[in-house]
């Protein structure tokens, strides 16, 4: 079976090289398969992953076919298992990086506070009033 990127699939359709198209279920998703004039079968693949392009929503696949000018396609749901849809999704948690960033900021502030306390407890440290620090440009 040949593997076509979207660009190759589109070019084959435009040149009249596609005889028929099947939207075939694989688990909870669908793949686009085509029979070409050369007699071979082809499948639409993701250009980056070089794996079959999976459509969790068959409507998106049908819109793509319509956009390419394909008005008739077969639908094969023999291997369709919509209950597997959760396995298709990758967890997208924005909370984890934000939580990690927050923990880093809290950690930095804790270290700064501990260092300030150590300096304040040091009998050799010099005491500076807030007014003097402002005049010298030390305090904000």
N, C-alpha and C positions, 0 to 999 in steps of 0.2 A: 504494500500500500504506500502510495506517495504521500509526502507531507508538504502541504502548501501553507506558506505564511498568508496573512490577509492580502498582501499586495499580489502575491502569486495567484491566489484564489480569485481575486477580483479580475486580474488580467486574463485568466483562463475563461472566466465567465464572459468577459467582454469580447473575447475572440471567438466565442461560440464553442469552446472546447468542453463545456459541461453538458452532459446529457440529462442527468437528473441529480437531485439533492435529497438527502435524507437527514432529518434531525433525529439522531439516535440517542436514546437514554443510556446512561452509564451511571448507575447508582442514583444519586439525587440530581445529577446534572445531565446536560445534553451536549453532544458533539455534532459538528457538521461533517457529513461524509458526502462525497460527490463521485458520480461515475463519469469518467471523462471519455471523450470521443476516441481516444487511443485504446480504450478498453480497460484501462486501469482504474482502480479506486484510489481516491485521495481523501485526506482528512485535513481539516483546518488546524494548524498548530500555532501556539504562542511563539512569536519570533524570538523572544529572549530565552524562554525555558526549553524550547524545542520539544514540548509535550503537547498533547491535544488541548486545544482551547476549549475549556469547559464553560458552559453557560448554565448557571444556576437557575436563571429565569429564561424559559424558552421564548418568551416574548422578545427578549433582546436579540436572540438568534434570528427570529422571524423578521424583526425590523432590519437587521443587517442584510438578510437575503433580499428583502423588498428594496432596500437601498441599492443593491447591486443589480436590480432588475429581474430577479428570480421571483416569479409569481406562483409557481407550483412546486411543492416539496412534500415528501413523504414524512410521516411522523411514526417513529418506532418506539413504543413505550414498554416493550417486553421486559427490558432490564431496568425499569424505572422504580426506584425505591425512595420516595420523597421523605420518608422518615430518617434518611441518612443526611439530611440537609445540614444538620449541626456539624457534621464532620468536614464540610466544605469550608466553613468559615474559620478564619484564623482569629484568635482573640485579639482585639485591638483595644488595649487599655492605655488611655492617656494618663491615668492616675499613677501608674508605676513610675514613669520618669519624673512627674511632678513631685511625687512623694519623695523620691530619691534626692531631687534638688532641694526640697524643703529640709530634709534631714541633714544635708550637707551644710546648709545655711545655719541651722540650729547648732550643729556641731561646731562650726567656726565661731559662732557667737559665744558658745560655752567655753571654748578654748581661750578666746579673748577675755572673757570675764574672769576665768581662772588666773590668767596671766596678770590681769589688772589687780586682782586680789593679792596675788603673791607680791607684786610690786608695792601695793599699799601696806602690806604687813612687814615689808623690809625696813628695818630701822635706819638703814643708810639712804633710803630714797628721800628725795627732796620734796617738800610739800609746796605746791604752787596754787595760789588762789585762782578762782575762775576769772576774776577781773584781770589778773596778771597774764593768764594764759591767753585771754582774748587780745590783750595789748601786744603780746609777742607773736600772735598769729597761730598759736598752738591749738586753741579750741575754736570750734565753729561758732 
